[in-house]
């Protein structure tokens, strides 16, 4: 079962990180971009709490969950992305201990990003924060047909890295991250520094920590 594998010490571990809520906090940029996109369409913006409850899903699923008619979703996403790109670097920060987590993990593992965020914008943010160099692979929304919680994003990253299930870990802050790991049959660790509820995360993994550094230290200790 995911979360119960042991790292094969003969092989180098692989750690795949989610992005939003796991390594970075772009909540302000996300909420502002949603607000801007709804204003363009003359629609009342849903509450911040409702929007935040959907973060981690692809944008098309988020807008659908927020009541946007299917025929308008692609156009409203376009408006969202245009605004998000203008403000994302200014209004996104690294979460506490994220840089330390990457420094520690890079000493014993190959690192990757698996996110539902657009790959192009993810790379821009990682470059801006000077942490892109830590990652050997980045799988974004446009790289897959089936985003998390489907196994495809994790499996795609593993294929690119040519690594085995038993040596691979996924660290994420939502049930989508952990369910994706379960579906891909890899190890998973949850963190509570993002958007998921601890109780929900605990339903999918017994390994839940407050931040990515503690998660990395746990993986090293296994």
C-alpha positions in Angstrom: 0.0 0.0 0.0 1.2 3.6 -0.6 2.9 5.0 2.5 4.0 1.6 3.6 6.9 1.0 1.2 10.5 1.3 2.4 13.1 3.2 0.4 15.5 0.8 -1.2 18.8 2.0 0.2 20.7 0.5 -2.8 18.9 3.0 -5.1 18.7 6.7 -4.9 15.3 7.9 -3.7 13.0 10.0 -5.8 10.9 12.7 -4.2 8.1 14.4 -6.2 6.6 17.6 -4.7 3.3 19.3 -5.3 3.7 23.0 -5.7 0.9 25.2 -4.3 0.5 24.6 -0.6 3.5 22.3 -0.4 6.4 24.5 -1.5 4.9 27.8 -2.3 2.0 30.1 -1.2 0.4 31.8 -4.1 -3.0 32.2 -2.4 -3.1 35.9 -2.8 -2.3 35.7 -6.5 -4.9 32.9 -7.0 -7.7 34.7 -5.2 -7.0 38.0 -7.0 -6.9 36.3 -10.4 -10.2 34.6 -9.7 -11.7 37.9 -8.7 -10.4 39.6 -11.8 -11.7 36.9 -14.1 -15.2 37.0 -12.5 -15.3 40.8 -12.8 -14.5 40.6 -16.5 -17.6 38.4 -17.0 -19.7 40.5 -14.7 -20.2 37.7 -12.2 -20.1 38.0 -8.5 -16.9 36.4 -7.2 -17.4 33.4 -4.9 -16.1 33.5 -1.3 -12.4 33.1 -0.7 -13.1 30.0 1.4 -15.0 28.3 -1.4 -12.2 29.1 -3.9 -9.5 27.9 -1.5 -11.4 24.6 -0.9 -10.9 23.8 -4.6 -7.2 24.7 -5.0 -5.3 21.7 -6.2 -7.8 20.9 -8.9 -7.3 22.0 -12.5 -8.8 25.4 -13.3 -11.5 23.9 -15.4 -12.7 21.8 -12.5 -12.4 24.8 -10.1 -14.5 27.0 -12.3 -17.1 24.3 -12.9 -17.3 23.9 -9.1 -17.8 27.6 -8.7 -20.8 27.5 -11.0 -19.4 28.9 -14.3 -21.3 27.5 -17.3 -19.3 25.0 -19.3 -19.4 27.2 -22.5 -17.7 30.1 -20.6 -15.0 28.1 -18.8 -12.2 28.3 -21.4 -12.6 32.0 -21.9 -12.7 32.8 -18.2 -9.6 30.6 -17.7 -7.8 32.7 -20.3 -8.6 35.9 -18.4 -7.5 34.2 -15.1 -4.1 33.2 -16.6 -3.5 36.6 -18.2 -3.9 38.3 -14.8 -2.1 35.6 -12.8 1.0 35.8 -14.9 1.2 39.6 -14.3 1.1 39.3 -10.5 2.2 35.8 -9.6 5.9 36.5 -9.1 5.2 39.5 -6.9 2.5 37.8 -4.9 3.9 34.3 -4.4 6.3 33.3 -1.6 8.1 30.2 -0.6 6.4 28.5 2.3 8.4 28.2 5.6 11.1 25.6 5.5 10.6 24.9 1.7 14.1 25.9 0.7 15.6 23.9 3.5 13.5 20.9 2.5 14.9 21.1 -1.1 18.4 21.5 0.2 18.1 18.5 2.5 16.3 16.3 -0.1 18.7 17.1 -2.9 21.5 15.4 -0.8 19.9 12.0 -1.0 17.2 12.1 -3.7 16.3 13.1 -7.2 13.6 15.7 -7.1 10.7 16.6 -9.3 7.5 18.7 -9.4 4.1 17.2 -10.2 1.5 20.0 -10.3 -1.9 20.9 -11.8 -0.5 24.4 -12.4 0.5 25.3 -15.9 4.1 24.2 -16.5 5.1 27.5 -18.1 4.0 29.5 -15.1 5.5 27.0 -12.7 8.9 27.3 -14.3 8.7 31.1 -14.2 7.9 31.1 -10.5 10.6 28.5 -9.7 13.2 30.5 -11.6 12.1 33.7 -9.8 12.5 32.0 -6.5 15.9 30.5 -7.5 14.9 26.9 -6.8 14.4 25.6 -10.3 17.9 24.1 -10.2 16.8 21.5 -7.6 14.4 19.7 -10.0 15.2 17.1 -12.6 11.6 17.0 -14.0 8.5 19.1 -13.9 5.1 17.7 -14.9 2.4 20.4 -15.3 -1.3 20.5 -16.3 -0.6 20.6 -20.1 1.7 17.6 -19.9 -1.1 15.1 -19.1 -4.6 14.2 -20.2 -5.6 13.1 -16.7 -4.5 15.4 -13.9 -4.3 14.4 -10.2 -5.9 12.5 -8.6 -5.2 10.3 -11.6 -1.9 8.4 -11.6 -0.8 9.8 -14.9 1.2 12.9 -13.7 3.2 10.8 -11.3 3.7 8.0 -13.7 4.9 10.5 -16.4 7.5 11.9 -14.0 8.7 8.5 -13.1 9.0 7.5 -16.7 11.1 10.5 -17.5 13.3 9.8 -14.5 13.4 6.0 -15.1 12.7 5.2 -11.5 10.9 2.5 -9.6 7.7 2.7 -7.5 9.4 1.5 -4.3 12.0 4.3 -4.5 9.5 7.1 -5.2 7.7 9.4 -2.8 5.1 12.1 -3.4 4.8 15.0 -1.0 1.6 17.0 -1.2 -0.9 19.1 0.8 -4.2 17.8 -0.7 -6.1 14.5 -1.1 -5.6 14.8 -4.8 -1.8 14.5 -4.3 -2.1 11.5 -2.0 -4.7 9.8 -4.1 -2.6 10.3 -7.2 0.3 8.6 -5.3 -2.0 5.8 -4.2 -3.2 5.3 -7.8 0.4 5.3 -9.0 1.4 2.8 -6.3 4.1 5.0 -4.8 4.9 6.2 -1.3 3.1 9.3 -0.1 3.5 11.9 2.7 1.0 14.7 3.5 1.8 18.2 4.7 -0.6 20.5 6.5 0.9 23.8 5.4 -1.4 24.1 2.4 -5.1 23.6 1.6 -6.0 20.1 2.7 -7.5 19.2 6.0 -5.4 16.9 8.3 -8.3 14.4 8.7 -8.7 14.1 5.0 -5.0 13.5 4.5 -4.9 11.0 7.3 -7.5 8.9 5.4 -4.9 8.3 2.7 -1.6 8.2 4.6 -0.4 7.8 8.2 2.6 10.0 7.4 1.4 13.6 7.9 3.7 16.5 8.8 3.4 20.2 9.3 5.8 21.2 6.5 7.9 19.8 3.6 11.1 19.8 5.6 9.7 17.5 8.3 8.3 15.3 5.4 11.8 15.1 3.8 13.4 14.2 7.1 10.9 11.4 7.6 11.7 10.0 4.2 15.4 10.1 5.0 14.8 8.3 8.3 12.9 5.4 6.7 
